[in-house]
Amino acid sequence: MSIEVKVPVLPESVSDATIAAWHKKPGDAVRRDENLLDLETDKVVLEVPAPTDGVLKEIKFDTGATVTSAQVLAIIEEGAAHGSANVAGAGSAGATAAASAPAVPKTETAKADAPKPAAAPAAKADTSALPPGARFTAETNHIDPAQVAGTGRGQQVTKEDLVNFMRSGGATSPAAASAPAAKAPASASPESRVPSLAGARPEERVPMTRMRAKIAERLMQSKNSIAMLTSFNEINLAAVAKLRKSEGEAFEKANGVKLGFMSFFVKAAANALARHSVVNASVDGNDVIYHGYADISVAVSTDKGLVTPVLRNAESMSFAQIEKAIIAYAKAAREGGLKLEDLQGGTFTITNGGTFGSLFSTPIVNPPQSAILGMHTIKERAIVENGQVVAAPMMYVAISYDHRIIDGKDAVLFLVDIKNQLENPQRMLLGL
């Protein structure tokens, strides 16, 4: 019985998807729920599992093709592969061929029967250092990561690198790479006989992934449609650091998760958004929409780009709930498990460039939101307290905002509100 494999139903905001990679080819045996292919949308990569056990009979679209909801991607012949029948058939065919083959002279037969040196077994590529998604792609498609140029953090090979490697047909053959350069003819000019000292100057052109193209589109939309301005402040995080040190162990024992800095910033932002509602608003044509809830998008870095899963009703979440949600989103983002609904909506965004060492930056507003808070690295700096110079863990913070609806005063007061809460964390517990 033939079973159709179809494109999953895509949300209204996603019109189509691109086939990023096939993990099976026609004739391969497949198991139920085994990943057949990856579909790349503007926001996430979707895995399409096999609906049943059987053999992949036909593939309807090649890698790189654009497909829409409910289109048929492949046909699976339900049931186990009949390997024994194939083997028997192959044996009969071999016997027939042998019977009809012309006789070979004895001397040639002896040469043919002489033992040949065994080919050295191919060394298995080491994929242990790859992220889970990239490791699966490399092992399924028999790609040696050593042949792929990595673009991830620390030049790590990502799933996107492997997909682009397959699209481009693989690396240049070692023989071609090691072939000696042709000798210049004697009549060539002296300039052409001078060897180049620059070394290899490789270039590679690859198409943008769907996600990267969407990120580029959104950034240009933000730049061209928003009157964006950025204000800055600095926060002394000594009180938060002291609270984490004194209560961190008890918090982790009670909740099974560490108490990080991000939950303090999320709670402070949610409280400040309730008091400065225009920062939590968005523009729709000539209307301003004020949101009575704080759906805070938290920027998470992945191999394919920045994604912003949403903490819904952050104003009602506890510190433990915030920490658990952020950890779950970060893990899902790294393993390609984010769902489209995880990324949709959001009334305000927090991004933390400090995890990469950023000291100062101007974050870009994520439309249709009207503001974004940028956190940065924590540095011990000399400050003056009560007339004394002391060292304190300081962080620069930034708020970029849509000046069409948010005045400078509103943005500055919002940032000062967050500063006051974090320098006096007891205020968050008292709702002040």
Buried (B, 14 or more C-beta within 10 A) or exposed (E): EEBBBBBBEBEEEBEBBBBBBBBBEEEEBBEEEBBBBBBBBBBBBBBBBBBBBBBBBBBBBEBEEEBEBEBEBBBBBEEEBEEEEEEEEEEEEEEEEEEEEEEEEEEEEEEEEEEEEEEEEEEEBEBEEBBEBBBBBBBBBEBBBEEBEBBBEEEBBBBBBBBBBBBEEEBEEEEEEEEEEEEEEEEEEEEEEEEEEEEEEEEEEEEEBBBBBBBEEBBEEBEEBBEBBBBBBBBBBBBBBEBBEEEBEEBBEEBEBEBBBBBBBBBBBBBBBBEBEBBBBBBEEEEEEEBEBBBBBBBBBBBBBEBBBBBBEBBEBEBBBBBBBBBBBBEBBBEBBBEBEBBBEBBBBBBBBBEEEBEEBBBBBBBBBBBBBBBBBBEEBEBEEEEEEEEBBBBBBBBBBBBEBBEEEBBBBBBEBBBBBBBEBEBBEEEE
